[in-house]
Amino acid sequence: MTQAEPATAQQPLQFQCPQCGGEMIFDVSAAGLKCKYCKHQTPVPVPAGARGATEIPLREGYQRAPRGLGVATISFQCRECGATVSTAPNERTVSCTYCASHSVVQTPADPNLIQPETLIPFRIPREKAVDSFKSWLAGLWFRPSNLKSMAKLEQIFGVYVPYWTFDADVHSRWQAERGWFYYETETYQAVENGETVTRTREVRHTRWEPAWGERQDHYDDVLVCASKGLPEEMANSFATFDTTHLMAYAPGYLAGWRAESYAIDLPSAWVKAQSTVESGQQSKCRGDVGGDDVRGLVVQNQYANETFKHVLLPVYVAAYRYNDKPFRFLVNGQTGEVRGEAPYSWVKITLAILVVVAIIVALVLVFGRGDGDSALLLPRALDATAHAQRAHT
């Protein structure tokens, strides 16, 4: 990747109401800027030269990308999870957006970070995200009784989470051994009723033959999460982002919202994307081999027309701590999809198991089934309880 000098950062913008001079923020319902005071609305201004969802060539495009968010912000870095989140200049925070740690420090924004190429604006209002959080909490079973008071509903924030997307053409050559099943009848000796008898059975074998081939595929918008605040498995679980709705980046969409700086840089993200692509090609080539079984598959990939975009995707985050361990609740700000983490109450789980055991014992006594299997039900249930407690500790 070229090491040419990066483009300079744009002058940060502040959005003031043309009627009263107050601060304007991006309003989801209005799909534009709205004054916090007089409620005047204006469309989000699109910067001159905005390119929309234009793909940037991976090899030489690094130096072409503009720098900075283009909107006035201050940044806070969490010393625990490492995430750096930008907020409005007048917003102060004492806890991390992602892990609720109070170990946050204000830090200068890095003006050389690549500016997002595109984004998906928030489509789900905060009120709906809060309702989703309430419904999720209410539907939890076997959770601590004080969880609702610990997970404070007012601490849910809309955050633009950084992602990279990659496009590429991939030419794959593969070779393997293709297996075909066939069956042969074999005889064997068995002892039945004290006598040795001869029996037959069908035994499966595999006939192997060499196979080879090639294929051409195109990958579009392979997503790589660049967040440091979200656990990778949670970030990857959001499968419903529709990147066909990506819009040209405009700083006004961030007015009044939080945005995380990417922690995974472009070269590292491309390595992750290649891993995703190669896993996909391995699966596709395996399907091309055919036969009943495959062994020794080797795939060689050649890439062409690799491009990237730096995008921001909308996520509501409610972070809370329980027994000093962070947990998160997420709402996809485009689709409303929900993901959440919550601690288990092993006291409640143990009590539930004991109730089940008591019911089983009562049924055994009522129906008088004192056989060996019934007698083993209680110790087995108690073993299950002990196993669950050991797993927790």
N, C-alpha and C positions, 0 to 999 in steps of 0.2 A: 504494500500500500504506500502511495506516495507520501513523502514527508514535507511537501511544500507548505509554505506559510499559510496559516488559516485565514479565512475572511475575518474582517473586523466585526466587532459586536455593534448592533444597532443601538441608537439612543433610546433608553427606556421611556415608555409612554405612561402618562397618567390620564385617567378619563374623568373629566369634569362635566357636570350637567350644563348645557348651554343656557338653561333657564334660570337656575338658582346658584350655580357654581358648586353644588354639592358633589359628593363622590358617586360615580356610577359603577354598577357591578353587572355582570352577566346574569340575566334572569332566565331561568329555564322555561317558564310559562310563556314569557314574551319572546323567547328565542333571540334576544338582543340585549342591549344595555338598558338598564333602568336606574333612575336616580333613587338613592336610598331615602331621600327626603320629600321631594315634590312628585315622585313617581313618573317623571317624564321619561319617555322611551325613545331610543334611537337604534337603528341597525348597527351591528358590529362593523366598524370600519375595516375594510380589507386593504392591507398595505399595497402600495404601488409595486408591481412586479411580482406579486404573489403567484406561485406556479401551480398551486393545487397539488393533486396527488401525482406529481411528476417523479418518476424514478431517477435516482442519481447513480451513474455508473460507479461500481464499487471501487475499481482500481484507481481511477484518477479523480473521482468525484469528491474525495474528502476535502480538498482545498476549496471547492466551490460552495460548500455548505455555509450559510450565514451562522453567526454566533449569538448566544444570549437568548433570553426569552422575549426581549423587546418590550417588557412591561416592568414598571417599577415594583420591586419586591425586596424583602429581606429574607435571609436564609437561616434555618436552624438545623444543626446537625445533632443527631442522637448518638451519644457515646456508647450506648448499649447495642443497638442494631445497626448503627452506621448510616442510616438513611439521612439524606439532606433534603429538606422540604422548604420550598419558597412560599411565603405568604404575602399578603398585602402589607405595605409599609406601616400602617397603623394597627396591625394585628400583632398581639403578643401571645406567646404560647409558653406554658410551663411544662408541657408533657409532649412526648413524641406521638405523632399522628398514628404510627403503625404499631407501637408496642406499649404505649402509655407510660413509658419510663419518664421520670422527672430529670433525668440526666441529659438535658439538652442545652446546647450553647449556641449563641448567635455566631454566624460565620459569614465572611464575605462571599458574595455570589461569584462564581467562576465565570468571567466574561467570555472565556474561550470554549465553553461547552457548545456543541453543535445545536443550533436552533431546530426545533421540531419542523419537519416538512409539512406535516398535516396533523389533524386531530379529529376526533369525534366529540362534538360538544355534549354536555350533559343533556339528556332527554327526560330523565326521571326526576321529578321534583324531590327536594329533601324531605318533604312531608311524607311522601310515599315510601321513601327509604326508611324513615322512622317507623312507619306502620309495619313494614316488612320485618324490621328488627323486633318490634313488639310481638308480632305473630310468631316469629321464630323462637323467641324466649318463652312464649306461652306454650309452645308445642314441645318443649324439651322434657324428656323423662329422665329420671335418675340423676338429676343435677342438684347442686347445693341449693338449699332453700333461700339463701341470701344472694343468689346470683343476680336477680333482677335489680337489687339495690347497688350491686357492685358494677354492673354494666350500665352506666348512666346513659340515658337516651340523648341527653343534650350533647354528648361527646361524640357525635357522628359527623364526620367531615367529608366534603366532596374533594377528592384529590385526582388530579390528572397524573396517571401513572405512566412512566416512560417505557416505550417499547421500540424495538427495531423491527422492520419488516424487510424481507429479502425476496427477490425474484431471481430465477436462474433457469437456464436450459441445461439439461443433464443428459449426456449420452453414456449409456452403460453397456459394457461388454461383460458377459458372464460365462462361466463354465462350471459344470457340476457333473454328478452321476445321477442318472434317472433310474429309479427303482420300480419294477413291476412285480406285483404279488402273484404267486402261483401256489397251488396246493398239491400235496402228495399224500397218498394213503399209506400209513405206517401201521405195523402191528406191534403190540406190546403185551407184556405179561402183567396180570393183576391177580390179587388174592381176594376171592369172594367166598364167604361162608366156609372159610378154612381150606378152600381148594384153589389151585392155580389155574387160571383160565386165560385164553388168548383173546384179545380185543383189538379193534382197529380204530384209528382216529385220523382226522385230516390235519396235517401240519402245514403251516404257512411258511413259504420261503420267498426270497426276493432275488430277482434277476436284475443285475445292474448293467447299465450301458452308459457310455459317455454322451454328454449333451453340451451344447454351447449355443450362444445367440447374442443378440444386442437389441437395445430399445432406446427410444428418444422420449423424454418427458419434459414438461414445463412445470415449474413450481411458482405459485403466485402468492405473495404476502405470507411467507413463513414467519410467524410471530415469535420474537424472542423478548421476554420481559427483561428490562434493564433495571428493575427496582432492587434496592437493597433492603427495603422495609418489609416487603411481602415475601413470605416463604415461597420457594419456587413451586412447590406442589399446589399451593393455593392459587398462585398467579396463573399457572398452566391449566387450572381446573375451569377457568372461564372460557368456555368453548363457544359462546354465543355472540362475541363481538363480530359485527358485520362490517368488514373493512371496505365494502363497496360504498359505504356512506362516509368515507374519509373526506374531510373538507380542507381547503387551503388554510394553513395556520395563520391566525390573526391574534395579536396579543390581547385584544378585547375579550376573547373567550375566557381568559384567565383572570379577568378583573373580579375580585372578591372571592376567588377560589384558590385552593392550594395546588401546588405542582411539585412533584419530586424530580430532582436532577438525576440523570441516569448514572448508575454506579458501574454498569457493565459497558465498556467502551466498544466502539465499532468492530475492531479486529476480534475481540473476545466473543462478541455476539455472533459474528460470522462463523466462528468455529462451532458454536452451539447450533446455528442454523444448518451447517453442513452435516452435523450429526443427525439432525431430524431428517434431512433429505436422504442421507445414505441409508438410514433405517428404512425409509419408504422405498428406496430403490432395491434394497435387499429383499423386501417383501414382494415387490412387483416381479423381480427377476425369479424369485422362487416360484411364483405362480406361472411364469413362462416355461419353467423346466417341464412341468407336466408330470405324468406318471402317477404312481401310488405313493412314492416316497422320494426324498431328495437327500443327498449327502455330498459333502465336500464342495458346497457352493462358494465360489469366489467371484466377487463383483468388482470391476474397475470402472470408476466414474470420471468423466471429463466434464468440466463446467464451462459454460459460455454465457455471455450477456448477463453477468451478475450485476444486479442493481440493489439499492437499499433506499429506505425512507426511515427517518426518525419521527415517530408518531407519539402522540399523547392520547391515552384512552381513559374514559371517565369511570371512576370507582368511588363509591361511598365506603368509608372505613370507620368502624366503631371498634376502638381498641380498649381493652380493659385488662386489669391484672387480678389474678386470684392466687392467693398464697405465693405472691411475688413472681408468678409465671404469666407471661403475656398470652392473651387470647384475642382473636380478631373475628369480626363479623363484616362481611363484604356484600355490597349490592352493586351489580353491574349498572353503571349510570346510563347505559344505552338501552338495555333490554329489561332490567329489573331482576335478572337472575341472582340468586342468593347463595352465598357460601358462608359457613360459620364454624368456629371452634368453641368448645365449651368444656369445662372440667366435669368429671363424673363424681357423684357422691357414692362412695363405696359403702357407706352406712346404709343408704337407701337400697342399693343393689343387694347387700347382704340380707336386709330385712325382707326384701321381695323373695329371695331364694328360700328363706326360712318359712315364709308364708306358703310357698308352693310345697315345701316339704311337709308342712303341717296338713295341708289339704290331701296330699298323697297318703300320709299315715292314716288320716281319718277315713279315706275311702277304703284303704286296706282293712281297717278294723270293721267298718260297716258291712262290707261285702264278704268278710271272713276269708280273704285270700291270703293265707299265711304260708304260701309256697316259698321256695327258695328265692325266686326272682323278686317277689314282693318284699321279702326281708332285706334285699340288697338295695332297695330304693333309697332308704334314709341315708346309709353311709355314702352312697354315690352322690347324693345331693349335697351332703356336708363336705365331701371332697371337692365338689364344684365351687362351693363357697370359699373354702381355703385357697383353692387355686386362684380365684379372682382376686382375693386379698393379696396373695403373693405377687401376682402380676402388677398390681397397683404399686406395691412397695418396691 
